[in-house]
Amino acid sequence: MNKLRRGIVVLLLIFAFGLSYAETKKMGKQILLEKREENLRKQQVLVLPEIQTQPGVPVEVVADTSTAKEEEPEAKKEKKDYRIEIIKNKRGQEQDVRFIAPNGEIIKTISFLDIIVSKKGNYAIHRSKDELKIGKYDRKERILLDAKGNERWRKEWTMPYQDPEDGFTGWFEGISDNGERIYITYPEIKDKSKPVWVEGNGIYWMEVYDTVGKLLVKTNQDHLLSHIEISPDGKIVGAKTGVVIDDKYVEYLFFLDIDTGRTKIIKATGHGWNISYVLSSSPKPPLSGKIRLYWRVYQDNSILKSRGQKKLSFDELSEDISGLFLNEK
């Protein structure tokens, strides 16, 4: 009888142990399944539907990733375009200019000294040739490159030789911030035995081109053009110029409306005052179609205020601009 009782007890213990083991195994599988679902959610950044399971039955989770693949971060989208980048050395100095594909491949590299890049990084002027024959001529070739490194146009200018020690040669070049307008200025010398800057000896030409090489404007002035700026949108070109009157240099400002080809010369100096301008040389240039003029005073009896500025359109410019800056009386 005792043996029978002992056997029944053992059987009861084994049965109880078996249930406990099965329950533990079931809970373990459920925990692993829940962990797997959580990892899939993190990887796919998706909300998975609730999955009904049965103990001991393996479940295969298939996530729809079509939406996740279509949407990409904005920063990644911006790098899909070809671009031109200026590379600096360890000292922060501009060293090279690289033409870069959307996948990061470097298509072309040009020394920074041989190229001018638009602020937008979509076009660049390559100084492909600067050939100087002493006593004969000065020849320059320029190539407009797009962001893929492809040549859009190539042009050449030949000028009479000028000794660099004589000062300004009259050659200037630049590109608008949006890359759509390119200007070139160069001199024509009347008497080649004299420097170009001698009063009345030079004619200074300005040419403006678009990105396909079309000449938009060609104009000239009798006096040297310097400190040239082109508006960010490529609509207006400005420069400093001047004339010698009674052995005194009188400064003027030159402006060109590229769309119409009109030019204006305004007096930039007066009794105790002078005026300068900004089109693109400021971190915050004036809005499209506007020219920012600055004036200052260096004599107490000047008719103008001590300092100030005003934004004007091309049409608002007049030969004697000082009337716009007079003190209120």
Protein Blocks (a to p, Z undefined) as FASTA:
>chain_A
ZZmmmmmmmmmmmmmmmmmmmmmmmmmmmmmmmmmmmmmmmmnopacddddddehiacdd
dddfklmmmpccfklmmmmpccddddddfkopafbdcdddfkopafbdcdfklcccdfkl
paccddfbccddehiaccdddddddfkopafbdcddddddddfknopehiacdddfkopa
ccddddddfblmbcfklghiaccddddddfkopafbdcddfbdcehiacdfklpaccddd
dddeehiacdddddddfknopacdddfbdehiacdddfklpfbdcdehiacdddddfbfk
bcbdfbdcddddfklpcfblmlmmgccZZ
